Amino acid sequence: MIAIIDYGVGNLFSLRSSLKMIGAEVEVTSDPEVIRRADKLLLPGVGAFEDAARKLSESGLRQVILDEVNAGKEILGICLGMQMLFEKSYEYGEHQGLGLLRGSVVPMEGVIPAELKIPHIGWNALHFTRQGRLLKYVKPNECVYFVHSFYATDCEDSLLATAEYGAELTAAVEKGNIMGCQFHPEKSGDVGLRILKAFCEKEGGSMILFPAIDLVDGKAVRLLRGDYANMTVYNDDPLAVARDFENCGATHIHMVDLEGAKDGTTPNLPVVEKIARETKLFVEIGGGIRSMETVEKYLAAGVSRVILGTAAVKDESFLRAAVAAYGDKIAVGADVKDGCIAIRGWLETADVTLEEFMKKMQDIGVSCVICTDISKDGAMRGTNLQLYKELSEKYSMNITASGGVSSMEDVRALRAMNLYGAIIGKAYYTGAIDLREAIGVAE
């Protein structure tokens, strides 16, 4: 149950309506016992900081909140509620906040150009410093709705995102179990609902599982560590495999044209199109996509997302054009071999490290990266959990783990990282993972 704390300042009922829209169990309350029983706390707030701080203290709720949050309960502060999480505010004087986060709340006046109106009212884009849990379902530069005249500063250790309004102003924060939005998610449409969904989820929220089909000569195959000489044919009918994925509860499928990966052609396009047209699966495809013509060919065939691999390394102008034209329908494959990026069907290694590559992808605006540790791929010896943990914490892009996901323990561990997705390949075909059970664990 989510307890929306009623202390006399806040858009309580519009917030409750938004939470109910995403299926959350919600109670608006000023009862300390209900707050103690709640799974998570939501602290709204509009108006003046001094008045809100006084009401919180007079109601006796200040200490209840501090006790619960310090004991590990998650809290989300919204607008003035977020400002209350900090040490103090300089809004018409100096006033003590809850002190749950380091930092102060200061006026925008004198910080932003004089020609800009205060308060800052309206839609503005989020600029991520990192993604965190709160923004896991949000893409960089998506817009949310603001109404505020003051903002948090000196909060680098919790800063999640900013918004530009004559200066980069704190928009969202997160540190452990403490989260905050300067904007109003309940007024921010679908983006706001996604943020509320992320907050309401249990730690290690839902992760998308992508069962995989690798294609050679129209057949479903698997390679061992990317070695074309070490190939096993698992099924002559990839559509039948895709339908089994769907019957097991999968909503997404990851496909790679291994022939295309070597020479940049699309010999398995008819198979891909058939799966896209005859199932309800979200289809992503990679392998040999090195021109806008090929991107458009796949999208026209019903594919939901195309994955650029070699082209993302070798042709930056094409990558930028594709991202500009198609946004989140473009993903990038980061195939890692000895710390560097492998290309051309893993037959060559580029002179660029994974860290250099990931930073560039984020700067370009890529929304999703499928990262494969080639040394783990097809080996059935577990995935590289440390790699994916580091990537998920360091970058704001959606990260999909690929390579070596071979047990239910791998699925649970990746889900606990709040990873966007994970690809299951050989483990499905050998029966090492029950796909239906794995999907349940991921969700």
Secondary structure, DSSP 8 states (H G I E B T S, - for coil): -EEEE-SS-S-HHHHHHHHHHTT--EEEE--HHHHHH-SEEEE---S-HHHHHHHHHHTTHHHHHHHHHHTT-EEEEETHHHHHTEEEE-SSS-EE---SEEEEEEESTTTS-TTS-SSEEEEEE-EES--TTTTTT--TT-EEEEEESEEEES-TTTEEEEEESSSEEEEEEEETTEEEESS-GGGSHHHHHHHHHHHHS-SS---EEEEEEEEETTEEEEEETTEEEEEEEEES-HHHHHHHHHHTT--EEEEEEHHHHHHS--TTHHHHHHHHHHS--EEEEESS--SHHHHHHHHHTT-SEEEESHHHHH-HHHHHHHHHHHGGGEEEEEEEETTEEEETTTTEEEEEEHHHHHHHHHHHT--EEEEEETTTTTT-S---HHHHHHHHHH--SEEEEES---SHHHHHHHHHTT-SEEEE-HHHHHTSS-HHHHHHHH-
